[in-house]
Amino acid sequence: MTDTSAKAGGPSVNFPPVLNGLDFLESTVDLLSVKEDVPPRNLKYAVVHLASAAETLFKARLAMKTPALVWAAPGDYDPARHVRGDFKSCGWEDARKRVIKECSLETELLEPRHFRALAQMRNRIAHVGVTESALTVEVLTTPVLDNLLTFVREDLLPLVEGGELALAEEAVERIRPGLGRIQRLVDRRMEPARELLGKWPTILGCPVCAALAVPVEGGGDLTCVVCDSRLGSPREAAWIYADTSEHEVVTGGGSYPVHRCDECGTEAVTDVPTDGNGDASRLLCLFCGLECEGVCGYCGLAVSNFAIPDADMCGDCFEYRMQRY
């Protein structure tokens, strides 16, 4: 928004946080809703602008509750420094968690994997470089766009007042038609993938495009049927879903997130997101598809059930100990 009367020297920029976030949303839709094939430059900026929109809108809601929640360390909040922007703000992940915890949302936000995949693609664009198809970007961005637009309508606009509210409502009305066109296009392009995915009993969300499109194929390499991202062997894929590496765990310490499966013997069991269930996860073998109850505290195997749940003891370990008496 440009205010031509604010200063005698000429026009000035005035983008309150909500309008700023909506501007990023509108830019994303404009970049992706072109009639011809989406140019690579559009795809790049669509990812960058949507990631900025998510973070900006989450923090706008936090600031409405209390500005300190926007700070990485809320206890360090200082009003003068806040106005100057002289502080380290929280990242998207903390912002999302704080919005859910602190703000009594009407909107059910998407599972973290959608925002994480978006943030990781934005980081690759900025620091590593990225080569992705238009469909990958469209599949990644469309659910986030739709979810953020709902978040704006249900959890931000009711708290906005005056002239800013009118401008925000106008922006939402401009965004809706373009988002609808993108959604229809993605639905058409996704149809072959949906038919293929119907053949598999266990399907995971893709860490690259966030689509529910990675079948667990009984020992074969894991590949997303939408964006064609190759996650490698079940063991390699397990480390990707654990969001770390064996090297990082060994050198930095911490608990080992990948376990050996009691059923097939493959070290390919880790926590994966449970789609459609908020931030929940399930312990799954990416080789045989076994859903595990937990990890035995005695032998370290991931098992489908415990003989003694209170002790995290599997059946084999229980029988071994009974034989000793």
C-alpha positions as CSV (number, residue, x, y, z in Angstrom):
1,M,0.0,0.0,0.0
2,T,1.4,3.4,-0.9
3,D,0.5,6.5,1.1
4,T,1.0,9.6,-1.0
5,S,0.1,12.0,1.7
6,A,2.3,10.7,4.5
7,K,5.3,12.9,3.7
8,A,5.8,16.1,1.7
9,G,8.8,14.6,0.0
10,G,6.8,12.1,-2.0
11,P,5.0,8.7,-1.7
12,S,5.9,6.4,1.2
13,V,5.5,2.6,1.7
14,N,3.0,1.5,4.3
15,F,2.5,-2.3,4.5
16,P,1.1,-3.4,7.9
17,P,1.9,-7.1,8.6
18,V,-1.5,-8.5,7.5
19,L,-1.4,-6.6,4.2
20,N,2.2,-7.5,3.8
21,G,1.4,-11.2,4.1
22,L,-1.5,-10.9,1.7
23,D,0.7,-9.1,-0.8
24,F,3.0,-12.1,-0.7
25,L,0.0,-14.4,-1.2
26,E,-1.4,-12.4,-4.1
27,S,2.0,-12.4,-5.7
28,T,2.3,-16.2,-5.4
29,V,-1.1,-16.6,-7.1
30,D,-0.3,-14.2,-9.8
31,L,3.0,-16.0,-10.5
32,L,1.4,-19.4,-10.8
33,S,-1.9,-18.6,-12.5
34,V,-0.5,-17.5,-15.9
35,K,-2.4,-19.0,-18.9
36,E,0.7,-20.4,-20.6
37,D,3.3,-22.7,-19.1
38,V,4.6,-21.2,-15.8
39,P,8.1,-19.7,-16.5
40,P,10.9,-21.0,-14.2
41,R,11.4,-17.5,-12.7
42,N,7.7,-17.5,-11.7
43,L,8.1,-20.9,-9.9
44,K,11.1,-19.6,-8.0
45,Y,9.5,-16.5,-6.7
46,A,6.2,-18.3,-6.0
47,V,8.0,-20.5,-3.5
48,V,10.0,-17.6,-2.0
49,H,6.9,-15.4,-1.7
50,L,4.6,-18.1,-0.2
51,A,7.2,-19.0,2.4
52,S,7.4,-15.3,3.3
53,A,3.6,-15.1,3.4
54,A,3.3,-18.0,5.9
55,E,5.9,-16.6,8.3
56,T,4.5,-13.1,8.0
57,L,0.9,-14.0,8.6
58,F,1.7,-16.3,11.5
59,K,3.7,-13.6,13.2
60,A,1.0,-11.0,12.5
61,R,-1.4,-13.1,14.5
62,L,1.1,-13.5,17.3
63,A,1.7,-9.8,17.4
64,M,-2.0,-9.3,17.8
65,K,-1.9,-11.4,20.9
66,T,1.4,-9.9,22.2
67,P,4.4,-8.6,20.3
68,A,6.8,-10.6,22.5
69,L,5.6,-13.8,20.9
70,V,7.2,-12.8,17.7
71,W,10.7,-12.7,19.3
72,A,12.8,-15.8,19.2
73,A,13.2,-15.4,23.0
74,P,9.9,-13.7,24.2
75,G,11.5,-13.0,27.6
76,D,13.9,-10.6,25.9
77,Y,11.2,-8.4,24.4
78,D,11.9,-4.7,24.4
79,P,9.3,-2.3,22.9
80,A,11.8,0.2,21.5
81,R,13.9,-2.5,19.8
82,H,10.8,-4.2,18.5
83,V,9.6,-1.0,16.7
84,R,13.1,-0.6,15.1
85,G,13.1,-4.3,14.0
86,D,16.3,-4.7,16.1
87,F,15.7,-8.3,17.3
88,K,15.8,-11.9,16.2
89,S,12.3,-13.2,15.4
90,C,11.2,-16.8,15.7
91,G,11.3,-19.0,12.6
92,W,8.2,-20.4,10.8
93,E,8.2,-23.6,12.9
94,D,8.1,-21.9,16.3
95,A,5.6,-19.3,14.9
96,R,3.2,-22.0,13.8
97,K,3.5,-23.8,17.1
98,R,2.9,-20.6,19.1
99,V,-0.1,-19.6,17.0
100,I,-1.7,-23.0,17.7
101,K,-0.9,-22.8,21.4
102,E,-1.6,-19.2,22.1
103,C,-4.3,-18.0,19.8
104,S,-7.3,-20.3,20.0
105,L,-7.5,-20.6,16.2
106,E,-10.6,-21.3,14.2
107,T,-8.5,-22.6,11.3
108,E,-7.0,-26.1,11.4
109,L,-3.5,-25.5,10.1
110,L,-1.9,-28.0,7.7
111,E,0.4,-30.6,9.0
112,P,4.0,-29.4,9.5
113,R,5.3,-31.4,6.5
114,H,3.6,-28.9,4.1
115,F,5.3,-25.9,5.6
116,R,8.6,-27.7,6.2
117,A,8.8,-28.8,2.5
118,L,8.0,-25.2,1.5
119,A,10.7,-23.8,3.8
120,Q,13.3,-26.4,2.6
121,M,12.6,-25.6,-1.1
122,R,13.0,-21.9,-0.3
123,N,16.3,-22.6,1.4
124,R,17.5,-24.6,-1.5
125,I,16.6,-21.8,-3.9
126,A,18.6,-19.3,-1.7
127,H,21.6,-21.4,-0.8
128,V,22.0,-24.5,-3.0
129,G,20.0,-24.1,-6.2
130,V,17.0,-26.2,-7.2
131,T,15.5,-27.8,-10.3
132,E,11.9,-28.7,-10.0
133,S,8.9,-29.2,-12.3
134,A,6.0,-26.8,-12.4
135,L,3.8,-29.6,-11.0
136,T,6.1,-30.0,-8.0
137,V,5.8,-26.3,-7.2
138,E,2.1,-26.2,-7.8
139,V,1.4,-29.3,-5.7
140,L,3.6,-27.9,-2.9
141,T,2.1,-24.4,-2.9
142,T,-1.6,-24.9,-3.5
143,P,-2.6,-26.5,-0.2
144,V,-0.5,-23.9,1.7
145,L,-2.1,-21.1,-0.3
146,D,-5.6,-22.4,0.4
147,N,-4.9,-23.0,4.1
148,L,-3.3,-19.5,4.6
149,L,-6.3,-17.9,2.9
150,T,-8.6,-19.6,5.3
151,F,-6.4,-18.6,8.2
152,V,-6.6,-14.9,7.0
153,R,-10.4,-15.0,6.7
154,E,-11.1,-16.8,10.0
155,D,-8.3,-15.7,12.3
156,L,-6.9,-12.4,11.1
157,L,-9.6,-10.4,9.4
158,P,-11.9,-10.4,12.4
159,L,-9.1,-8.6,14.3
160,V,-8.3,-6.0,11.7
161,E,-9.9,-2.6,11.8
162,G,-10.5,0.6,9.8
163,G,-9.0,1.2,6.4
164,E,-6.6,-1.8,6.7
165,L,-9.6,-4.2,6.9
166,A,-11.1,-2.9,3.7
167,L,-7.8,-3.3,1.9
168,A,-7.3,-6.8,3.3
169,E,-10.8,-7.9,2.2
170,E,-10.2,-6.5,-1.3
171,A,-6.9,-8.5,-1.5
172,V,-8.7,-11.7,-0.4
173,E,-11.3,-11.2,-3.1
174,R,-8.5,-10.8,-5.8
175,I,-6.7,-13.9,-4.6
176,R,-9.7,-16.3,-4.6
177,P,-10.2,-16.6,-8.4
178,G,-6.6,-17.2,-9.2
179,L,-6.2,-19.8,-6.5
180,G,-9.3,-21.6,-7.9
181,R,-7.7,-21.8,-11.3
182,I,-4.5,-23.2,-9.9
183,Q,-6.4,-25.8,-7.8
184,R,-8.4,-27.0,-10.9
185,L,-5.1,-27.3,-12.9
186,V,-3.4,-29.3,-10.1
187,D,-6.4,-31.6,-9.8
188,R,-6.3,-32.5,-13.5
189,R,-2.5,-33.1,-13.5
190,M,-2.8,-35.2,-10.3
191,E,-5.3,-37.7,-11.7
192,P,-2.8,-40.2,-13.1
193,A,-0.9,-40.2,-9.8
194,R,-4.1,-40.8,-7.8
195,E,-4.9,-43.8,-10.0
196,L,-1.4,-45.2,-9.4
197,L,-1.4,-44.5,-5.7
198,G,-4.7,-46.4,-5.3
199,K,-2.7,-49.7,-5.7
200,W,-0.6,-49.3,-2.6
201,P,-1.7,-49.9,1.0
202,T,0.9,-47.6,2.6
203,I,1.6,-44.1,1.3
204,L,3.7,-41.4,2.8
205,G,3.8,-37.7,2.4
206,C,6.7,-36.5,0.1
207,P,9.3,-34.4,1.9
208,V,9.9,-32.5,-1.3
209,C,6.4,-31.6,-2.7
210,A,4.4,-32.6,0.5
211,A,1.9,-34.6,-1.6
212,L,0.7,-37.8,-0.1
213,A,2.4,-39.7,-2.9
214,V,5.3,-41.9,-1.7
215,P,4.3,-45.6,-1.7
216,V,6.1,-48.1,0.5
217,E,6.8,-50.8,-2.0
218,G,8.0,-53.8,0.0
219,G,11.7,-53.2,-0.1
220,G,12.1,-51.2,-3.2
221,D,13.5,-47.7,-3.4
222,L,11.1,-45.0,-2.3
223,T,10.1,-42.5,-5.0
224,C,7.3,-39.8,-5.1
225,V,5.0,-40.5,-8.0
226,V,4.1,-36.8,-8.3
227,C,7.4,-34.9,-8.3
228,D,9.6,-38.0,-9.0
229,S,11.9,-37.2,-6.1
230,R,14.0,-40.3,-5.3
231,L,14.5,-40.9,-1.6
232,G,16.7,-44.0,-2.0
233,S,16.5,-47.3,-0.2
234,P,14.2,-47.8,2.8
235,R,17.1,-47.1,5.1
236,E,18.2,-44.0,3.3
237,A,14.6,-42.8,3.2
238,A,14.2,-43.4,6.9
239,W,17.0,-40.9,7.6
240,I,15.4,-38.4,5.3
241,Y,12.1,-38.7,7.2
242,A,14.0,-38.4,10.5
243,D,15.2,-35.0,9.2
244,T,18.8,-35.7,10.2
245,S,21.7,-37.9,9.2
246,E,23.6,-40.7,10.7
247,H,26.8,-38.5,10.7
248,E,25.0,-35.7,12.5
249,V,23.7,-38.1,15.2
250,V,27.0,-39.8,15.7
251,T,29.1,-36.6,15.9
252,G,26.5,-34.4,17.7
253,G,25.0,-36.9,20.0
254,G,21.4,-37.5,20.7
255,S,19.0,-40.4,20.4
256,Y,19.2,-42.6,17.3
257,P,16.0,-42.0,15.2
258,V,16.2,-45.0,12.9
259,H,15.6,-48.5,14.3
260,R,15.8,-52.1,13.1
261,C,12.4,-53.8,12.4
262,D,11.5,-56.9,14.4
263,E,9.5,-58.2,11.4
264,C,11.9,-57.9,8.5
265,G,15.2,-57.2,10.2
266,T,15.8,-54.0,8.2
267,E,17.1,-50.9,9.8
268,A,14.4,-48.7,8.3
269,V,12.0,-47.8,11.0
270,T,11.4,-44.2,12.0
271,D,8.7,-41.8,12.9
272,V,6.7,-40.5,9.9
273,P,3.8,-38.0,9.9
274,T,0.3,-39.3,10.3
275,D,-1.5,-37.5,7.5
276,G,-4.6,-35.6,8.5
277,N,-3.9,-35.9,12.2
278,G,-2.2,-32.6,13.1
279,D,1.4,-33.0,14.4
280,A,1.0,-36.7,15.2
281,S,3.4,-39.3,13.8
282,R,3.6,-43.1,13.6
283,L,6.6,-45.5,13.9
284,L,6.8,-47.2,10.5
285,C,9.1,-49.6,8.7
286,L,9.8,-48.2,5.3
287,F,10.9,-51.7,4.0
288,C,7.9,-53.9,5.0
289,G,5.4,-51.3,6.0
290,L,5.0,-52.6,9.6
291,E,3.5,-50.1,11.9
292,C,5.3,-50.4,15.2
293,E,4.1,-49.7,18.7
294,G,7.5,-48.7,19.9
295,V,11.2,-49.7,20.4
296,C,12.0,-52.5,22.9
297,G,14.1,-51.0,25.7
298,Y,16.1,-54.3,26.0
299,C,17.0,-55.4,22.5
300,G,16.4,-52.1,20.6
301,L,14.1,-53.6,17.9
302,A,11.1,-51.8,16.7
303,V,8.1,-54.1,17.4
304,S,4.4,-54.1,16.6
305,N,3.4,-54.7,20.2
306,F,5.0,-55.1,23.6
307,A,4.7,-58.2,25.8
308,I,5.0,-55.9,28.8
309,P,4.0,-52.4,27.7
310,D,4.9,-50.7,31.0
311,A,8.4,-51.9,30.6
312,D,8.7,-51.5,26.8
313,M,9.7,-55.2,26.6
314,C,9.1,-57.2,23.5
315,G,7.9,-60.8,23.5
316,D,11.3,-62.3,22.7
317,C,13.0,-60.4,25.5
318,F,10.2,-61.4,27.9
319,E,10.6,-65.1,27.0
320,Y,14.4,-65.0,27.3
321,R,14.1,-63.6,30.8
322,M,11.4,-66.1,31.8
323,Q,13.7,-68.9,30.8
324,R,16.3,-67.8,33.2
325,Y,14.0,-68.4,36.2
